[in-house]
């Protein structure tokens, strides 16, 4: 299955791109939708947690960034797209 890049707009306005090695992330996160940080973390864990080492690395990158904000702050999934 092809990997997916997803862009997260954080509450401070910065944009971070993450890689998910499986398209299942698109079933868990929706583009152009905002999530509370705690929901983003929960959904990301669900999508990435049971996957490969690359998925674990993506989750390891996302979590510290997410925990820099309050759990009820909102982050927006700007875009989901196939990884080349």
Wavefront OBJ file of the C-alpha trace (Angstrom):
o trace
v 0.000 0.000 0.000
v 1.231 3.477 -0.838
v 2.316 5.947 1.828
v 0.594 9.254 2.523
v 1.900 12.670 3.501
v -0.327 14.733 5.752
v 0.091 18.383 6.672
v -0.839 19.582 10.150
v -1.412 23.267 10.889
v -0.665 23.685 14.597
v -2.383 26.179 16.904
v 0.615 28.529 16.635
v 0.201 28.669 12.837
v 3.192 26.515 11.918
v 2.783 23.723 9.367
v 4.393 20.296 9.741
v 4.316 17.481 7.170
v 4.235 13.899 8.421
v 4.594 10.612 6.556
v 2.262 7.668 7.112
v 3.386 4.436 5.418
v -0.213 3.357 4.845
v -3.227 5.027 3.249
v -5.290 4.052 6.311
v -4.433 7.468 7.774
v -6.954 8.895 5.273
v -9.691 6.847 6.935
v -8.768 8.185 10.352
v -7.924 11.842 9.613
v -9.813 14.077 7.203
v -8.246 16.857 5.166
v -9.534 20.370 5.796
v -10.748 19.449 9.271
v -9.643 20.656 12.705
v -9.130 18.321 15.639
v -8.527 18.994 19.301
v -4.923 18.012 20.064
v -6.017 15.112 22.264
v -8.246 13.779 19.458
v -5.450 14.231 16.902
v -3.099 12.225 19.132
v -5.710 9.487 19.685
v -6.513 9.215 15.976
v -2.840 9.261 15.001
v -2.071 6.504 17.480
v -4.943 4.437 16.087
v -3.727 4.861 12.512
v 0.003 4.572 13.111
v 0.322 2.624 16.343
v -0.215 -0.857 14.974
v 1.873 -0.363 11.852
v 5.514 -0.743 10.889
v 8.645 0.852 12.289
v 8.232 3.728 9.835
v 4.778 4.381 11.258
v 6.215 4.302 14.771
v 8.785 6.883 13.668
v 6.028 9.142 12.300
v 4.152 8.878 15.580
v 7.361 9.620 17.493
v 7.704 12.832 15.440
v 4.087 13.898 15.903
v 3.687 13.348 19.647
v 6.271 15.839 20.959
v 4.899 18.503 18.638
v 1.331 17.794 19.760
v 2.252 17.856 23.439
v 3.645 21.380 23.062
v 0.010 22.559 23.004
v -2.946 22.231 25.318
v -4.991 19.117 24.700
v -8.068 21.181 23.766
v -6.156 23.487 21.376
v -6.993 22.693 17.760
v -4.758 21.526 14.927
v -5.974 21.371 11.330
v -5.211 18.657 8.798
v -4.504 20.851 5.800
v -3.927 18.155 3.219
v -3.525 14.418 2.664
v -1.656 13.327 -0.457
v 0.153 10.273 -1.813
v 3.840 10.101 -0.973
v 6.072 9.794 -4.022
l 1 2 3 4 5 6 7 8 9 10 11 12 13 14 15 16 17 18 19 20 21 22 23 24 25 26 27 28 29 30 31 32 33 34 35 36 37 38 39 40 41 42 43 44 45 46 47 48 49 50 51 52 53 54 55 56 57 58 59 60 61 62 63 64 65 66 67 68 69 70 71 72 73 74 75 76 77 78 79 80 81 82 83 84
